Amino acid sequence: MGKFVVETKGLVKDFSDVKSVDNLDLRVREGEIYGFLGPNGAGKSTTIKIILGLLKPSSGEVKVFGKSIEKDREEILSDIGALVESPSYYGHLTAYENLEILRRVLNLNREEIEDKLRLVGLWNVRDKKVKEFSLGMKQRLGIAEALMGDPKLLILDEPTNGLDPAGIIEIRYLIKKLVKEKNITIIISSHILSEIELIATEVAVINKGKLLYQGSLENLKKNSSNEVIIGLENYKVKNEVIKLLSARGYKALEEGENLKVKGSNLTPSKICKELVMSGYDLNYLSQEKSSLEEIFLGLTKEEDLC
Protein backbone atom coordinates (compact mmCIF):
# COMPACT_ATOMS: atom_id res chain seq x y z
CA MET A 1 0.00 0.00 0.00
CA GLY A 2 1.40 3.37 -1.04
CA LYS A 3 1.70 6.28 1.35
CA PHE A 4 -0.84 9.08 1.33
CA VAL A 5 0.13 12.17 -0.65
CA VAL A 6 -3.02 14.05 0.36
CA GLU A 7 -5.19 13.54 3.46
CA THR A 8 -8.09 15.61 4.67
CA LYS A 9 -9.77 14.95 8.01
CA GLY A 10 -13.15 16.40 9.00
CA LEU A 11 -12.77 19.14 6.39
CA VAL A 12 -15.51 21.78 6.55
CA LYS A 13 -15.93 25.04 4.64
CA ASP A 14 -18.89 27.30 5.38
CA PHE A 15 -20.02 30.17 3.20
CA SER A 16 -22.64 32.06 5.24
CA ASP A 17 -25.26 29.39 6.04
CA VAL A 18 -24.14 26.96 3.32
CA LYS A 19 -21.66 24.13 3.84
CA SER A 20 -19.70 23.93 0.60
CA VAL A 21 -17.52 21.18 2.13
CA ASP A 22 -19.10 19.01 4.81
CA ASN A 23 -16.85 16.81 7.01
CA LEU A 24 -14.75 15.55 4.10
CA ASP A 25 -12.15 12.80 4.61
CA LEU A 26 -10.07 12.23 1.47
CA ARG A 27 -7.06 9.93 1.04
CA VAL A 28 -4.94 10.11 -2.11
CA ARG A 29 -2.19 7.52 -2.43
CA GLU A 30 1.14 8.06 -4.16
CA GLY A 31 1.15 7.23 -7.88
CA GLU A 32 -2.62 7.29 -8.32
CA ILE A 33 -4.81 9.01 -10.85
CA TYR A 34 -7.45 10.08 -8.35
CA GLY A 35 -10.79 10.97 -9.89
CA PHE A 36 -12.63 13.58 -7.85
CA LEU A 37 -16.25 13.33 -9.01
CA GLY A 38 -19.31 15.42 -8.36
CA PRO A 39 -21.93 17.52 -10.13
CA ASN A 40 -21.35 21.22 -10.63
CA GLY A 41 -21.56 22.95 -7.26
CA ALA A 42 -20.74 19.78 -5.30
CA GLY A 43 -17.74 21.38 -3.58
CA LYS A 44 -14.90 20.03 -5.74
CA SER A 45 -13.25 23.36 -6.59
CA THR A 46 -13.60 24.61 -3.01
CA THR A 47 -11.91 21.44 -1.72
CA ILE A 48 -9.08 21.81 -4.23
CA LYS A 49 -8.52 25.45 -3.24
CA ILE A 50 -8.32 24.41 0.41
CA ILE A 51 -5.78 21.68 -0.43
CA LEU A 52 -3.70 24.31 -2.24
CA GLY A 53 -3.96 26.73 0.66
CA LEU A 54 -5.93 29.26 -1.42
CA LEU A 55 -8.87 29.05 1.00
CA LYS A 56 -8.86 28.46 4.72
CA PRO A 57 -11.17 25.72 5.99
CA SER A 58 -13.78 26.52 8.62
CA SER A 59 -12.56 23.44 10.46
CA GLY A 60 -10.67 20.22 9.83
CA GLU A 61 -7.16 19.35 8.75
CA VAL A 62 -5.29 19.09 5.43
CA LYS A 63 -2.00 17.23 5.08
CA VAL A 64 0.01 17.10 1.86
CA PHE A 65 3.15 14.94 1.76
CA GLY A 66 2.48 14.32 5.45
CA LYS A 67 2.78 18.02 6.32
CA SER A 68 0.19 20.59 7.32
CA ILE A 69 -0.84 22.93 4.51
CA GLU A 70 -1.44 25.61 7.13
CA LYS A 71 2.04 25.41 8.67
CA ASP A 72 4.19 24.34 5.71
CA ARG A 73 2.35 25.81 2.71
CA GLU A 74 5.38 27.29 0.94
CA GLU A 75 7.39 24.06 1.18
CA ILE A 76 4.42 21.93 0.07
CA LEU A 77 3.51 24.13 -2.92
CA SER A 78 7.02 23.81 -4.32
CA ASP A 79 6.15 20.17 -5.08
CA ILE A 80 2.62 20.79 -6.43
CA GLY A 81 1.55 21.79 -9.92
CA ALA A 82 -2.04 22.91 -10.44
CA LEU A 83 -4.42 23.95 -13.17
CA VAL A 84 -7.49 25.38 -11.46
CA GLU A 85 -10.51 26.53 -13.49
CA SER A 86 -8.66 27.85 -16.58
CA PRO A 87 -5.01 28.21 -17.67
CA SER A 88 -3.20 31.50 -17.17
CA TYR A 89 -1.17 32.77 -20.10
CA TYR A 90 -0.19 35.83 -22.14
CA GLY A 91 -2.03 35.50 -25.45
CA HIS A 92 0.25 37.90 -27.35
CA LEU A 93 3.32 35.79 -26.44
CA THR A 94 4.37 32.41 -27.82
CA ALA A 95 4.17 29.14 -25.89
CA TYR A 96 7.96 29.26 -25.43
CA GLU A 97 7.89 32.86 -24.17
CA ASN A 98 5.13 32.05 -21.68
CA LEU A 99 7.19 29.24 -20.16
CA GLU A 100 10.33 31.39 -20.24
CA ILE A 101 8.64 33.90 -17.90
CA LEU A 102 7.72 31.09 -15.53
CA ARG A 103 11.19 29.57 -15.77
CA ARG A 104 12.76 32.83 -14.63
CA VAL A 105 10.33 33.22 -11.73
CA LEU A 106 11.04 29.66 -10.56
CA ASN A 107 14.78 29.94 -11.33
CA LEU A 108 14.83 26.75 -13.43
CA ASN A 109 17.18 25.52 -16.13
CA ARG A 110 16.33 26.51 -19.71
CA GLU A 111 16.03 22.82 -20.65
CA GLU A 112 12.81 22.72 -18.61
CA ILE A 113 10.94 24.58 -21.34
CA GLU A 114 11.74 22.14 -24.13
CA ASP A 115 11.12 19.16 -21.85
CA LYS A 116 7.63 20.33 -20.84
CA LEU A 117 6.57 21.51 -24.29
CA ARG A 118 7.61 18.17 -25.78
CA LEU A 119 5.81 16.34 -23.00
CA VAL A 120 2.48 18.05 -23.77
CA GLY A 121 2.98 17.90 -27.54
CA LEU A 122 3.50 21.63 -28.16
CA TRP A 123 7.19 21.79 -29.05
CA ASN A 124 6.46 22.05 -32.79
CA VAL A 125 4.29 25.14 -32.20
CA ARG A 126 6.55 26.72 -29.58
CA ASP A 127 6.89 29.93 -31.63
CA LYS A 128 3.16 30.33 -32.29
CA LYS A 129 1.26 33.02 -30.38
CA VAL A 130 -0.98 31.46 -27.73
CA LYS A 131 -4.00 33.55 -28.82
CA GLU A 132 -3.94 31.47 -32.03
CA PHE A 133 -4.09 28.18 -30.10
CA SER A 134 -7.18 25.98 -29.93
CA LEU A 135 -8.79 25.54 -26.52
CA GLY A 136 -7.23 22.08 -26.20
CA MET A 137 -3.76 23.47 -26.95
CA LYS A 138 -4.26 26.19 -24.33
CA GLN A 139 -5.20 23.54 -21.78
CA ARG A 140 -2.06 21.57 -22.62
CA LEU A 141 0.01 24.73 -22.24
CA GLY A 142 -1.59 25.23 -18.82
CA ILE A 143 -0.57 21.69 -17.87
CA ALA A 144 2.96 22.37 -19.14
CA GLU A 145 3.10 25.43 -16.86
CA ALA A 146 1.88 23.32 -13.93
CA LEU A 147 4.62 20.77 -14.62
CA MET A 148 7.49 23.24 -14.55
CA GLY A 149 9.90 22.18 -11.82
CA ASP A 150 8.73 18.53 -11.91
CA PRO A 151 6.14 18.55 -9.09
CA LYS A 152 5.30 15.33 -7.26
CA LEU A 153 1.57 16.12 -7.28
CA LEU A 154 -0.49 17.54 -10.13
CA ILE A 155 -4.00 18.87 -9.47
CA LEU A 156 -6.29 19.43 -12.46
CA ASP A 157 -9.67 21.05 -11.89
CA GLU A 158 -12.07 20.23 -14.75
CA PRO A 159 -9.26 20.12 -17.37
CA THR A 160 -11.57 18.98 -20.20
CA ASN A 161 -14.24 21.64 -19.64
CA GLY A 162 -15.40 23.07 -22.97
CA LEU A 163 -13.17 20.83 -25.08
CA ASP A 164 -14.37 19.03 -28.20
CA PRO A 165 -13.97 15.20 -28.37
CA ALA A 166 -10.51 15.49 -29.97
CA GLY A 167 -9.33 17.84 -27.21
CA ILE A 168 -10.69 15.52 -24.51
CA ILE A 169 -8.81 12.58 -26.03
CA GLU A 170 -5.60 14.66 -26.09
CA ILE A 171 -5.89 15.50 -22.39
CA ARG A 172 -6.72 11.88 -21.52
CA TYR A 173 -3.65 10.62 -23.39
CA LEU A 174 -1.47 13.26 -21.73
CA ILE A 175 -2.61 12.35 -18.20
CA LYS A 176 -1.83 8.67 -18.76
CA LYS A 177 1.55 9.62 -20.25
CA LEU A 178 2.45 11.77 -17.23
CA VAL A 179 1.84 8.95 -14.76
CA LYS A 180 3.82 6.49 -16.89
CA GLU A 181 6.80 8.73 -17.66
CA LYS A 182 6.97 11.04 -14.63
CA ASN A 183 5.64 8.78 -11.85
CA ILE A 184 3.48 11.67 -10.70
CA THR A 185 0.34 11.58 -8.53
CA ILE A 186 -2.63 13.25 -10.21
CA ILE A 187 -5.90 14.52 -8.75
CA ILE A 188 -8.39 15.27 -11.51
CA SER A 189 -11.79 16.73 -10.71
CA SER A 190 -14.57 16.39 -13.22
CA HIS A 191 -18.27 15.94 -13.80
CA ILE A 192 -17.55 14.13 -17.10
CA LEU A 193 -17.81 10.64 -15.67
CA SER A 194 -17.04 8.71 -18.83
CA GLU A 195 -13.60 10.35 -18.96
CA ILE A 196 -12.78 9.58 -15.33
CA GLU A 197 -13.82 5.98 -15.90
CA LEU A 198 -11.18 5.68 -18.64
CA ILE A 199 -8.23 7.05 -16.66
CA ALA A 200 -8.74 6.95 -12.87
CA THR A 201 -7.37 4.25 -10.56
CA GLU A 202 -9.27 5.54 -7.49
CA VAL A 203 -12.31 7.78 -7.21
CA ALA A 204 -14.13 9.90 -4.68
CA VAL A 205 -17.74 10.91 -5.27
CA ILE A 206 -19.08 13.99 -3.50
CA ASN A 207 -22.36 15.86 -3.56
CA LYS A 208 -23.37 18.91 -1.52
CA GLY A 209 -19.90 18.78 0.02
CA LYS A 210 -20.39 15.28 1.43
CA LEU A 211 -18.32 12.22 0.57
CA LEU A 212 -20.57 9.51 -0.88
CA TYR A 213 -17.89 7.02 -1.94
CA GLN A 214 -14.11 6.65 -1.91
CA GLY A 215 -12.15 3.71 -3.24
CA SER A 216 -11.34 1.80 -6.38
CA LEU A 217 -13.50 1.91 -9.49
CA GLU A 218 -13.51 -1.87 -9.43
CA ASN A 219 -15.13 -2.01 -5.98
CA LEU A 220 -17.58 0.76 -6.84
CA LYS A 221 -18.80 -1.16 -9.86
CA LYS A 222 -18.73 -4.54 -8.11
CA ASN A 223 -20.89 -3.33 -5.24
CA SER A 224 -23.22 -1.30 -7.40
CA SER A 225 -26.63 -2.27 -8.61
CA ASN A 226 -26.75 -4.28 -11.82
CA GLU A 227 -29.46 -6.04 -13.77
CA VAL A 228 -30.14 -9.42 -15.29
CA ILE A 229 -32.52 -9.59 -18.25
CA ILE A 230 -34.49 -12.84 -18.59
CA GLY A 231 -36.30 -13.99 -21.72
CA LEU A 232 -38.77 -16.80 -20.90
CA GLU A 233 -39.72 -19.54 -23.38
CA ASN A 234 -43.32 -19.24 -22.15
CA TYR A 235 -44.08 -15.68 -21.10
CA LYS A 236 -47.44 -16.71 -19.64
CA VAL A 237 -45.64 -18.05 -16.56
CA LYS A 238 -44.05 -14.66 -15.83
CA ASN A 239 -46.04 -14.11 -12.63
CA GLU A 240 -44.93 -17.50 -11.29
CA VAL A 241 -41.32 -16.65 -12.08
CA ILE A 242 -41.61 -13.22 -10.40
CA LYS A 243 -42.98 -14.89 -7.25
CA LEU A 244 -40.17 -17.48 -7.31
CA LEU A 245 -37.48 -14.82 -7.69
CA SER A 246 -39.09 -12.72 -4.96
CA ALA A 247 -39.00 -15.72 -2.62
CA ARG A 248 -35.26 -16.05 -3.39
CA GLY A 249 -34.67 -12.42 -2.39
CA TYR A 250 -34.56 -10.86 -5.87
CA LYS A 251 -36.55 -7.92 -7.19
CA ALA A 252 -38.05 -8.78 -10.60
CA LEU A 253 -39.96 -6.40 -12.84
CA GLU A 254 -41.66 -6.74 -16.21
CA GLU A 255 -39.97 -4.99 -19.10
CA GLY A 256 -41.77 -5.56 -22.37
CA GLU A 257 -41.80 -9.30 -22.92
CA ASN A 258 -38.83 -9.81 -20.63
CA LEU A 259 -38.16 -9.77 -16.92
CA LYS A 260 -35.58 -7.47 -15.35
CA VAL A 261 -33.98 -8.60 -12.10
CA LYS A 262 -32.26 -5.87 -10.05
CA GLY A 263 -29.90 -6.02 -7.12
CA SER A 264 -26.31 -5.89 -5.92
CA ASN A 265 -23.88 -8.74 -6.59
CA LEU A 266 -26.29 -10.56 -8.89
CA THR A 267 -25.04 -13.90 -10.18
CA PRO A 268 -26.64 -14.71 -13.55
CA SER A 269 -25.51 -18.34 -13.42
CA LYS A 270 -27.25 -18.83 -10.05
CA ILE A 271 -30.50 -17.26 -11.29
CA CYS A 272 -30.37 -19.41 -14.42
CA LYS A 273 -29.82 -22.57 -12.38
CA GLU A 274 -32.69 -21.76 -10.00
CA LEU A 275 -35.15 -21.15 -12.83
CA VAL A 276 -34.14 -24.22 -14.85
CA MET A 277 -34.18 -26.46 -11.77
CA SER A 278 -37.69 -25.14 -11.05
CA GLY A 279 -38.84 -26.23 -14.51
CA TYR A 280 -38.82 -22.92 -16.39
CA ASP A 281 -37.29 -22.76 -19.88
CA LEU A 282 -35.29 -19.69 -20.91
CA ASN A 283 -34.75 -18.21 -24.34
CA TYR A 284 -31.85 -16.13 -23.09
CA LEU A 285 -30.35 -14.48 -20.05
CA SER A 286 -28.01 -11.50 -20.05
CA GLN A 287 -26.37 -9.26 -17.46
CA GLU A 288 -26.22 -5.47 -17.71
CA LYS A 289 -23.80 -3.76 -15.35
CA SER A 290 -24.31 -0.14 -14.44
CA SER A 291 -21.96 2.36 -16.05
CA LEU A 292 -20.04 4.76 -13.82
CA GLU A 293 -22.47 7.49 -14.86
CA GLU A 294 -25.48 5.43 -13.75
CA ILE A 295 -23.78 4.60 -10.44
CA PHE A 296 -22.90 8.26 -9.93
CA LEU A 297 -26.43 9.44 -10.68
CA GLY A 298 -27.78 6.83 -8.27
CA LEU A 299 -25.48 7.97 -5.47
CA THR A 300 -26.17 11.67 -5.92
CA LYS A 301 -29.92 11.10 -6.31
CA GLU A 302 -29.98 9.24 -2.98
CA GLU A 303 -28.10 12.13 -1.35
CA ASP A 304 -30.50 14.71 -2.82
CA LEU A 305 -33.43 12.83 -1.28
CA CYS A 306 -31.86 12.97 2.19
C-alpha positions, -999 to +999 in steps of 0.1 A: +000+000+000+014+034-010+017+063+013-008+091+013+001+122-006-030+141+004-052+135+035-081+156+047-098+150+080-131+164+090-128+191+064-155+218+066-159+250+046-189+273+054-200+302+032-226+321+052-253+294+060-241+270+033-217+241+038-197+239+006-175+212+021-191+190+048-168+168+070-148+155+041-122+128+046-101+122+015-071+099+010-049+101-021-022+075-024+011+081-042+012+072-079-026+073-083-048+090-108-075+101-083-108+110-099-126+136-078-162+133-090-193+154-084-219+175-101-213+212-106-216+229-073-207+198-053-177+214-036-149+200-057-133+234-066-136+246-030-119+214-017-091+218-042-085+254-032-083+244+004-058+217-004-037+243-022-040+267+007-059+293-014-089+290+010-089+285+047-112+257+060-138+265+086-126+234+105-107+202+098-072+194+087-053+191+054-020+172+051+000+171+019+032+149+018+025+143+054+028+180+063+002+206+073-008+229+045-014+256+071+020+254+087+042+243+057+023+258+027+054+273+009+074+241+012+044+219+001+035+241-029+070+238-043+062+202-051+026+208-064+015+218-099-020+229-104-044+240-132-075+254-115-105+265-135-087+279-166-050+282-177-032+315-172-012+328-201-002+358-221-020+355-254+003+379-273+033+358-264+044+324-278+042+291-259+080+293-254+079+329-242+051+320-217+072+292-202+103+314-202+086+339-179+077+311-155+112+296-158+128+328-146+103+332-117+110+297-106+148+299-113+148+268-134+172+255-161+163+265-197+160+228-207+128+227-186+109+246-213+117+221-241+111+192-219+076+203-208+066+215-243+076+182-258+058+163-230+025+180-238+030+179-275+035+216-282+072+218-291+065+220-328+043+251-322+065+267-296+069+299-316+032+303-323+013+330-304-010+315-277-040+335-288-039+315-320-041+282-301-072+260-299-088+255-265-072+221-262-038+235-269-043+262-243-052+235-218-021+216-226+000+247-222-016+252-188-006+217-179+030+224-191+031+254-169+019+233-139+046+208-146+075+232-146+099+222-118+087+185-119+061+186-091+053+153-073+016+161-073-005+175-101-040+189-095-063+194-125-097+211-119-121+202-148-093+201-174-116+190-202-142+216-196-154+231-230-132+208-251-144+190-282-140+152-284-105+155-300-093+178-272-107+155-245-088+126-260-056+147-261-059+155-224-067+119-215-037+106-234-015+133-217-026+123-182-018+087-188+015+096-202+025+118-172+018+090-148+038+065-169+068+087-177+070+110-146+056+088-118+035+117-107+003+116-085-026+133-102-059+145-087-084+153-115-118+167-107-146+164-132-183+159-138-176+141-171-178+106-157-170+087-188-136+104-190-128+096-153-138+060-159-112+057-186-082+071-167-087+070-129-074+043-106-093+055-075-123+078-072-141+099-047-177+109-053-191+140-035-224+159-036-234+189-015-199+188+000-204+153+014-183+122+006-206+095-009-179+070-019-141+067-019-122+037-032-113+018-064-135+019-095-135-019-094-151-020-060-176+008-068-188-012-099-187-045-081-209-033-052-232-013-074-266-023-086-267-043-118-295-060-138-301-094-153-325-096-182-345-128-186-363-140-217-388-168-209-397-195-234-433-192-222-441-157-211-474-167-196-456-180-166-440-147-158-460-141-126-449-175-113-413-166-121-416-132-104-430-149-072-402-175-073-375-148-077-391-127-050-390-157-026-353-160-034-347-124-024-346-109-059-365-079-072-381-088-106-400-064-128-417-067-162-400-050-191-418-056-224-418-093-229-388-098-206-382-098-169-356-075-154-340-086-121-323-059-101-299-060-071-263-059-059-239-087-066-263-106-089-250-139-102-266-147-135-255-183-134-273-188-101-305-173-113-304-194-144-298-226-124-327-218-100-352-212-128-341-242-149-342-265-118-377-251-110-388-262-145-388-229-164-373-228-199-353-197-209-348-182-243-319-161-231-303-145-201-280-115-200-264-093-175-262-055-177-238-038-153-243-001-144-220+024-160-200+048-138-225+075-149-255+054-137-238+046-104-229+083-099-264+094-107-278+068-083-255+080-055-262+117-059-299+111-063-300+092-030-281+121-013-305+147-028-334+128-013-319+130+022 
